[in-house]
Amino acid sequence: MAAKYNVLILGASYGSLFGTKLILAGHSVTLVCTKGTAELINDEGTFVRLPIRGRETPLEISSKAINADLSACTPEEADLDKYDLVVLGMQESQYGSESIRELMERIAASRLPCLAIMNMPPLAFLKRIPVITTDGLTDCYADPGVWERFEPGLVTLASPDPQAFRLPEDGKNVLHVGLPTNFKVAPFEAAEHTAMLKEIQADIEGIRYDTGDGTVELPVKLKVHDSLFVPLAKWLMLLTGNYRCIKRDKMIPIKDAVHADIDMSREIYEWVGQLCLKLGASEADLVPFDKYANAARGLLKPSSAARALFGGAKHIERVDFLVQRIASQLGLHYPPVDEIVSLVDHHLAANNEAAA
């Protein structure tokens, strides 16, 4: 390995998946989380359960068992002078909390390169796409002011394609991976920062894990691309599957959202794809519908957005609203997307009214 990097990851749930790949590759990781979760991780470590082809049960990877350089801290405790890279592994609506917002201000001032593993692209990243007018998108964000001080060239985006979740009976240091796909990453503006990502990619590619019965290659890798638009391929999947789990009176699994009306699903998927092409993406940046639809057959739970809404959440990531707004800037309008946005608005309004 050419270099060892110290990486700060905001978010100890989904972030622990990427963090596990980093520590297995020989890098140092600090997870930022609440005090109680930080104490749990520092005491017991993290546990990530990965499905492995050919194995009947998931492989559990314990950070303590591999003697890895992983720790956790609260936002106030993060010493930014120690890090080479910041990974933003939380949902967009979480960055506005007081302690995280203060840390984000310090991160922006530090001018550290930031890799966002988010469905909702940071506003600073969208500023790197010339045809988008970000001033008209602030309503899509829970706290758009979080991103004001970030230099766009220092922010890039990874598509959070791997599906991972916590079970309520497990501790907050245990993560289950359902769909072990790859993180697809856009380049930074500076070649040196992109080169760092490519070194990390190579290190992760080289991981071989000893299960006790021999060594295995682990799924979930980092794939660094030359195109800014590769992570936006996730938008097609979110609008076709994740947000369509949300019905007026119930939520349904992603599989059912996609396959109950496969023709409509294809139409929505291709419409969002056309939007991405107008932004500057190429066909090669996107995932073919049939490949996505096949993967969706294994997505047997409602999306996290649906579960949050039906759990009473007052904020969720609004990629649906963002896509609608960006399309409007380009003179595009599509009633099925309007319907999705209206339905999410309805549930959020009801949740906020109930909490008032």
N, C-alpha and C positions, 0 to 999 in steps of 0.2 A: 504494500500500500504506500502510495507516494506521500500522503500526509494524513495526520489525524486531526479532525476538526471537532471543535466544541460547539454543540448545537443547543440552543434554547428552544423548547417547544411549548407554546401556549396551548394548554388543553391536555389533560391526562387520560381522557377516554380514547377518542379516535387517534389522538396524538401518540398514544402508547404503541399503536401498531407501527407507525413510521419510526418511532423511537427504538422499537425492538430491532427493526432491520438495521438501524444505524449502529446500535451497540454490537450486534452480531458481526458487523463489518469493521469493528474496531474503533468506532468514534465514541465521543463522550456526549452524554445527553442529560439535560436537566428539564424536567417537566414542571410547568407552572400550573398550580391548582389551588384549591382551598387548603386551609391549614390542616384540617382533619385528614383529607386525602393525602396531602404531602407527608404527614406523619406516618400514615399507613404504608405508603410506598417506601419511605426511607427505612421503615422497620422490616417489611416483608418483601419488598420488591414488587415488580409487576408480573402478571401472568397473561400471556397471549395464547389463545387456542386456535391453531391453524389447521384447516383441512388439508391433508396430504394425499395426493393421488396414490391409490393402492393400499391405503390404510383405512381400516374400518372406523377408527375413532380419531378425533383431532389430536394433533401433537401440541402439547403444552410446553411453552417456552417460558421459563422463569428467569428473570434478570439476575436473581441471587444465585441460582444454580450455575449460571455460566460466568459468574464472577465479573459481571459487566460494570462499566463505569456509568451508572445511571443513578440519579438522585432526583428529588423533587423539592420545590420551594414555593412560597407564596409570592404573589406579584411584587410585594414590597421588598422581598428579599433578593430579587433577581439583580445580580451584579453584571451589567452589560459589558463591562471591560473584558470579561472572560470569554466572550463568544465570537465565533466567526460567522454564524448563520442563525437567523431566527426563523422558526417555522410557526405559522399561524394555523393551529389545528382545532380551532373552536368554531362554533356556528356564528354567523355574522351578528346576530342579535346579542351575543354575550360580550362583545367588545365594549359596549357602552357602560358596563357596570363600573362603579367608581374606581376600584383598585386596578382593574384591567385597563381602564381608560388612561389612568396616570402612567402605567407601565408603557402603554402604546405611545404616549407622548415622549417618554424617554427613549423608546426604540427609534422613533422618527428622528429625534435629535442626534442619536448615535450614528446614523447613516449606515447601519448594518444592513446587508442584503436580507430581504424577507421573502420566504417561500410560503405562499398561502395555499393550504390544502382545504379549500372551501368550495361549496357549491356556488355560493354568491361571491363573485369576484370583487375584490376591494376596488373602491372607486379610483384609487391611485393606479391600479393595473389598467382599468378601462381607459384612462387618459392616454395610454400608449397606443390606442386604436384610433387613428385620425378621424374616421367618419362618425365617431360617437361624440355627442355633446353631453358631458357628464353633469353640467349644471342642471339639466332637465331630469336627472335621475335620482336626486337626493331623497325624494319621497319614498323610494324603494328600500331605503336603508333605515334600520332602527335608530342609528346615531351616525349620520353621515360625517359629522364633525371629527370623528375618530381618525378619518383618513386625510384630513386637510394638510397635515404637515409632512406627509410621506412623499418622498421624491419618486415619481413614477418609475424611473429606470431602476430603482432599487427594490421594486416589488414585482414578483412574478407569481404565476398561478399553476397549481397542479390540480388535475381532475381527480376528485376523491372517489374513484370508481370502486375500490374494494368496499364491500358491505361488511360492517362490523357493528356489534351491539353488546350491551351489558345485560345480564340477566338480573332480575330484582333480588334473587336469593344469593347472588355472589357479592363479594366486596367490590369497592370502587377501584380496585387495582386489578380486576379480572376483565378481560375483553375477549369476546368470541368473534371470529371472522367467519362470515357466511359465504361471501363470494370473494375469493382471493385473487382479484385482478390487479393490474398494475397502476401506479401513480404516473400519469402522463403530464410532463412538465414543459412549460414554455420557457424560452431562454430569458436571462436577464439582459439588460441593455449593455452592460459591460462584459467583455469577453472573459475577464478574469473571474467574474462571479459565475458565469456559465461553466467555465472550466472546473470550478469547484464542484458544481452539481454533477458534471460528467465523471469526476474522480469518485464521488460518492456512488454514482450509478455503477461504475466498474467494481467498486468494493462490494456492493450489495450483490452484484452478479456472481462474485466469487465465493459467496457464502456456501459452505457445506456443513450441515448440522449432524452431529453424531446422536442418533436416537438410542444407541445401545445395541441395536441390531444392524448397525452399519450407518453410513452417512447418506443424507438425502439433500437434494436441492430444494430450497424453500420457495413457495410462491410469494407473490406481492413484491414487485421490484419497482425501481425508479427508471423511467424512460424519458430521457431529456431530448426534446425535439427542437428543430430550428424555427418552427412556426409559432407565432403568438397565439394561434387560434386553436391548437390541438385541445387544450382543456375545455374549450367551449362546446366540444362534442357532447359533454355531459348535459347541456341544456336540452338537447333533443330527447334524452332519456327521461329527464326530470318532468318535462311537459307531457310526454307520452304516457309515462308510468306513475312516477311518484306523486304528482299533484292530482292525477286522476283517481288515486286511491280515496280521495276526499269526496264523499257524497253529502247530500244535505242532511241525512239522518243517520249515516253510518260511515265506517271506513272499510275498505276492502283490500285484499292483498295486491301487490304490484302485478303478480301473474294475471289476476282476474282483470285488473284495470287495462292491461295490454291486450289480452286474448279474448275478452268478451266481445269486442268488436274490432277485429284485427284490421279491417279496412280503414276505419276511422283512425286507429292508432298509426297506421302507415301514413295517412294523410297529414296528421299532426306532426309526426316525426319529420316528414319531408318538408313541411312548411317551415318549421324551425331551422332545418338544414339550409333551406334557401336563404333565410335571414342571415345565417352565419356566412354563407357565400358572399352575400352583399356587403358584409363587414370586411371581407378580405380573405376569408378562409378558402382553402381548396378542397375538392372532393376527398383528397387523400388525408386531410385533417379529421374527417368525420368517420363515424362507424356506420357501416351499412345497416339498414333497418332489420334485415333478416337475422343478422348476427345478434343484435340487441334483443329481438323478440325471442330468439332461442335462449339467451341468457335469462330473460325474464321468466321463463318457465320454472326456474329454480328459486324465484323470489316469492316466497310463500307467506311473507308478513306484509302488513301495510307499511308504507314508508314512514320514516321518522317524522316527516312533516305532518302526516295524517295522525300519527300517534300523539304528537304534541298538541295539535288542535283539539282532538277529542279528549285530551287530558287537561284542557283548560288553559293552554298557553296563550299569553297576551301578545307574543311576538313569535314569528317564525321567519326563516329565510324566504325572501320573496323573489325568487328567480322567475316565477310566473309573471309578476308585476314588472320586473326588469325587462324581460323579453317583450312584453306588450309595449312598454315605453320606448325601447330602442327601435322596435318595428315602426312605431308611430313616427319617430324621427325620420325614418326612411320612406314614409308615406305608405306603409303596409298596415293592413287591418285584417284580422282573422277571427270570426265569431267564436269558434271553439276555444281559443285562448281567452277571449273576453269572458266566456262562461266560467272557465277555470278561475280567473282572477276574481270574478264576482262571488263565486262560492267561497273562496278563501277569505275574502273581505267579510262575508256574512258570518263565518265562524269566528273570526277575530273580533268582530263587533260584539257578538254574543258573549264571548269570553271576557272581553273588557267590561261589558255591562254587568256581567255576573260578579266580577271582582270588585266593582266599584262600591 
